[in-house]
Amino acid sequence: MTWNLDTILARTGTEPDPETGALAPPIHTATTYARNADGQSGEFVYSRLGNPTRKRLEQALAESEGGAGAVALSSGMTAAMTVCQSLSPGDHVLLPHDIYFGVRTLLMDHFTRWGLRVSDVDQRDLEAVAKAITPETRLVWTETPSNPQLNITDIQAMADIAHQAGAALVVDNTWATPLITRPIELGADIVLHSVTKYLGGHSDVLGGALVFARQDSWYEHAVNLAGEGGAVLDPFGSWLVLRGMRSLGPRLRQQSAAALEIARWLESHARIESVNYPGLHSHPGHSVAAEQMTLFGGMLSFCVKGSADEALEVVRRSQLFANATSLGGTESLMEHRALIEGPDTPTPQNLLRVSVGLEYVDDLKVDLDQALTA
Ligand SMILES: Cc1ncc(COP(=O)(O)O)c(C=O)c1O
């Protein structure tokens, strides 16, 4: 039988434990496993190379994304680093213009010192993307919706451009999650996650993951780098993410509905200059989003009329939106991105990024209204 993704997610990792029948997965903390009298190991040898709790998570991640295999890592940035470490000096990576600034810094500042060539382009302009490809391009990197401006990139078009050039497409699906977008079905070769966000879902676990369309050389590199480099997700972290994934459906449905309501309401607010949310008809990427997203997600950003300080004042006045980084938890967050991204950021100075939590949506609107008008 093939089940709906909601059904698969609700049962994530709950296959009965073979020893006890437990329906909640055990947390296997053992670092080493006994060999038999002939010195032969069973499936597990040493926890860096393989761990039963992590294996459950990797299977769940691959299943939810429709992939052939997955690797669970110690953070989203470790996942990004692992993909880069699979490349060779001289290889070119094409980034989107608007992207999580940590990934941009990792590639532009650190991996260029290791010989990678990195450039960026506005991926909403497909002709510009095709022109930005070089004979050395091995990887096209897409993040949709993008952080923090919520640009929408056409995944299928990017896969076509990448594949025609002999490159692979990696899609950072952290903001959408497999509940909303399934990049592998649209042609992506690798899906990247910061499981710290919606999959973990409670702001209490740091982790990352790579899911692969095929068990190809990208997959082999990642498995070997994780096992030999050791940047794997720990058993308790793996267990927390498995637990978070079981409630992803209801959480993200409520967060998406609330984000849409807030975005529509903000659009006509006198203090607001612009709202970035792909569910709005005014969003330039709305039609592509409607094609490749089943919901529009729990993230939005908006520009307040006025200066950086006037925008920051909204954050200071809010009582329900915590002024903190990260996203995807049950609590709403609001952050002035340019401040933390530094002086070279392309992010507008009056932009605030919001992660909508699970609070009652009218309370969130009342709080935003008083923060904007007080
Ligand atoms: C889209 C995206 N990708 C990757 C990351 C990095 O993930 P982590 O913080 O788990 O290393 C983040 C973190 O905010 C993110 O928003």
The ligand as an SDF file (V2000), in Angstrom:
LIG
                    3D

 16 16  0  0  0  0  0  0  0  0999 V2000
   17.4560   27.7940    4.9980 C   0  0  0  0  0  0  0  0  0  0  0  0
   18.4880   27.4090    6.0170 C   0  0  0  0  0  0  0  0  0  0  0  0
   19.4200   26.5070    5.6850 N   0  0  0  0  0  0  0  0  0  0  0  0
   20.3730   26.1280    6.5690 C   0  0  0  0  0  0  0  0  0  0  0  0
   20.4340   26.6720    7.8340 C   0  0  0  0  0  0  0  0  0  0  0  0
   21.5310   26.2460    8.7850 C   0  0  0  0  0  0  0  0  0  0  0  0
   21.0540   25.3060    9.6940 O   0  0  0  0  0  0  0  0  0  0  0  0
   21.6760   25.0490   11.1660 P   0  0  0  0  0  0  0  0  0  0  0  0
   21.4410   26.2850   11.9510 O   0  0  0  0  0  0  0  0  0  0  0  0
   20.9400   23.8380   11.6470 O   0  0  0  0  0  0  0  0  0  0  0  0
   23.1330   24.7700   10.9840 O   0  0  0  0  0  0  0  0  0  0  0  0
   19.4740   27.6080    8.2200 C   0  0  0  0  0  0  0  0  0  0  0  0
   19.5240   28.2150    9.5700 C   0  0  0  0  0  0  0  0  0  0  0  0
   18.8640   29.2000    9.8700 O   0  0  0  0  0  0  0  0  0  0  0  0
   18.4630   27.9920    7.2870 C   0  0  0  0  0  0  0  0  0  0  0  0
   17.5100   28.9030    7.5880 O   0  0  0  0  0  0  0  0  0  0  0  0
  1  2  1  0
  2  3  1  0
  2 15  2  0
  3  4  2  0
  4  5  1  0
  5  6  1  0
  5 12  2  0
  6  7  1  0
  7  8  1  0
  8  9  2  0
  8 10  1  0
  8 11  1  0
 12 13  1  0
 12 15  1  0
 13 14  2  0
 15 16  1  0
M  END
$$$$
